[in-house]
Amino acid sequence: MGMIMIVLWMLYILPAVGIYKLTKKYSVNKWIHRGVLAILILIPTYDIILTNILGGYYCLTTPSTYINKKVEYPLSIYWNSSVTSGLNQDGRKLMIINYLDGVHLKNMALNGDDGKVYVYHLDKPMWEKIKKEFDASKYKDIYEQYTQYVINTSEQVYTKVRMPKMNYTVQFSEVKLNQLSRKFLYSDETKIIENNTSEVIAYNRRIMHFFYNIAPDFALGNRDYAPEPICGFRFTRNFDEMVFPSLKYLYFGEVGSSSYKENKHTTGEK
């Protein structure tokens, strides 16, 4: 990636130096020299300047991340994303294997990619029992058997209006920025709500910047914004698990609010 950046920079710097030298050769006005130099500097860097000015403004004026309460036994949680179209079947399986342990969490509700709410139930721990029946090299078989067992024995499908009440809701939403800011920044928020009291017990607001013109996404090539936030807690999945520490990484780990990958804005965490 370093060599690519050097080549791209040279493709710009060499012509830019030539333009500046021609300007000095054919013009004696120092203000013209300075104006041309300023333009040549701003062409590849204007987005960096504006991004950091706007990012600094939002970081100073938006709510900070906080956790007022941690819950060891939430028992039931509804994960809902309005940023994306919801979890497909594979995404729902990941959430089951990572969070639904039958002890700390017995009921899980997930908004699906078809607009429906999928609810799963487990009232006793099954993971350790199933895992012992398999060799460690056959994790895929364990995963499939465990998730399929939960789906076959407990899956119920509801509309959002008719779904059963959960103790907590994890709400993942995009925050709409103004027209100028949207060209350089993306923002979303995670709210964890205690439903009995309607209290927001934890909150995370991220300000993310798009990849700069001079440093595009060479690593993967399909992300909208850089993975490091200007402010806010980076991984929404880890934020969930900070609030519900007993549910952390039962199996795969790479899950949480950010399992909702279909919308383009969430691809910054890949």
N, C-alpha and C positions, 0 to 999 in steps of 0.2 A: 504493500500500500504506500510505503514511503517513496518508492521510486515513481509510482504513478503521480503522486502529489508534486514531486520535483519536476517531472515532465510537463504537467499542466501549468505549473507556475512559470516555467521557462517559456512556454508557448504564449503566455501573456506578457511576462516581464521584458523579453527581448523586443517585441514590437513597441511596447510602451516606452522603453528607453529610446528607441529610434524616433518615435513621435516627439518626445520631449526635446531631443537634440535638434530635430528639424525646426521645432518652434523657436528655440534659442538662436538658431542660425539665421532664420528669416524674420525675426522680430526682436527689436531692441527694448520693447516694453516689458518691464519686470512683472507688472501685474498680469499680463497675458501668460508669462512663464509660470507664475504662481497658480493662476487659474487652471492651466492645462495640467500642472502637476497635481493639484487637488482633485481634479476630475479623474485622472489616471489612478490615484490612490483609492478614491471612493468607488469606482466601478466594481472592483472585486470585494470591497469590504463594507459597503453601505448597510448590507443586511446584518452584519455583525454588530455594527454601531446601534442600529435601531432595535435589534433584538435585545441587547443588553440594557438599553435605556427603558424600553417597555417592560422587560422582565423585572428590572429593579423596581419599577413603579408598582407592578402587581404584587411583588413579594413584600413590599412595604405596606400596602394598603388592603391586602386580603387576609382572611382569617388564618391563623397559624394552626399547624397540626397539634392535636392534643388527644390524650387518652385519660378520661376521668375515672374509668372503672374497668377492671379486668374480670372476666367471668370464666371460672374453671368448669362449671357445669351449665352451659347454656340450654341444653336438652333439645331445643328446637330453634332453627334458624332458617330464614328465607333470604336467599341470595338473589338480588334483582339488579339487572343492568339496563339502563335506558340509553346507554351509549351505543349498544350493539343490538343485534336481533336476538340475542340469547344463546344458550348453550345447545349444541347439537348432542347427539347420543354419546359420542366419544367424550365430549366435555363433561356430560353428566356422570359418566362412569368415573372420570378422574376425580370429580368432587366426592363421589361415594367412597372411593378407595382411600381418599385422603382425610376425610372428615367424619364420616358416619361410623363411629366406633361402637355404638350400642351402649355406651356408658356415659360419656360426657355429652355426646350428641346422639339423640335417638330418633329425631324427626328432622328431615331436611327438605326444604322446598326450593326449587330452581326454576327460573323462567327459561322456557325452551325457545328454540329458534323458530317454532311454529306459532308463537304467541300464547301458548298454554303454559300452565304451571305444573311441574312434575314434583310429586311428593313421595319421599321414601322413608321407610320406618325400619328400625332395628332396635330391639329391646334387650339384646344381650350381646356380649362381645363374641364375634365369630372369626375375626381375622387370625388370631393366634392358632385357633383350632385348625382352620383350613391350611394355614401356612405349614404346619407340622406334617401334613400329609404329602408334601411335595419336597423334592430336592431343591436346594437354593438356586440351581441353574434353570429352574422352570418357573421363574417369577411370572412370566406371561400367562402360564396356565393358572397359577394362583390368582392372579389379577382377574382373569376372565371368569373363573369359577365364583369368586367372591362377589364381583359386581353383578354377575348374572343371577346369582342366588338372591341378592337384595332386590333386583328388578323383578324377578319372577314372583317373589313372595310378597312384595309390598308396594310396587309402583301404582300410584293413582294419579289421574290427570284431572286438573280443574281449570276453570277460568280464574282470573285474578280476583274476581268478585266473590266467588264461591269457595276459594281455597281455605283450608283450616287455619286458624290463628297460630302463629309462631311466637315464641318468646322474644326473638330478636330479628331485626331486618338489617342486612348489609346492602345499602343502596349505592350503586356506582353510576355516576352521572357526568355528562359533559357540562362544563361551564362555558356559556357563550360569551366570547369576548367581542369587543367592538370591531368594526370592519377593518380598520388599520391593523390592529393587534393580531387578528386572525391570519394575516399574511406571514407572520413571523413566529407566532406562539400558539400553543394548544394548552387547554387547561381542563382538568376534571377533578372531581371530588368523590371521596368515599365517606358516607355517613353510616355509623352503626347505631341503630336505634333500639332502645328497650321499649318494646311495644306496649307493655302494661302502663307505662308512665309517659310514653311518647318523648322521652328524654334522649337526646343525642349524646351517647356516652363516649363516643370517639369520633374524631373528624380528621380527614387528611385532604388538603388541597394541593394539587401539583401544578406547577407552571413549567411546561416543557417547551423547548425551542426546536424549530425545524432545523434540519441539517443546513449548514452554511453553504453558500455557493462555491466557496473555495475548498470546502471539505465535505463533499457529498458522502452518502452511505456506501462506501466501498465494501464494507464487511459483508453485508447481506443484500444490499441493493433494493430492499422492498419496504423499508421503514419510513414513516412520515417524519418522525421527530427523533432527536438524539435521546439515548436511553437515560442520560444523567439529567435530572431536573434542575432548573434554576433555583427552585425552592420547593419544599414539600418532601414527604417521604417517598422514595423512589418506587418501591414495589408495592402495589396494592395488595398482593397476596400475602406478603409478610406483615403488612399492617393489620389485616384480618387476624392473623395468628398471634400478633402481639396482644390483641384484645381477648382472644380465646386461646391462651397458651397451651391448654391441654389437647388441642386439636392439631398441633403443629406436625406436619410431615409424617403421617402414618405410613405412607408408601412412597409415592413418586415425588411429592414436594412441590412441583411446579404448578400449583393451582391457587385458586382464590378468585377475587373479583376479576383478575386479569386473564382468567381462563376464557373470557368472552373475547375471542380473537377476530371475529369476522369483520368488525368495523375497522376501517383503515387507521383510525386514530390509535387503536390499541396496539398496533404492531411495533411501537417503539420499545416494547419490553421483550421482544423475541431474543 
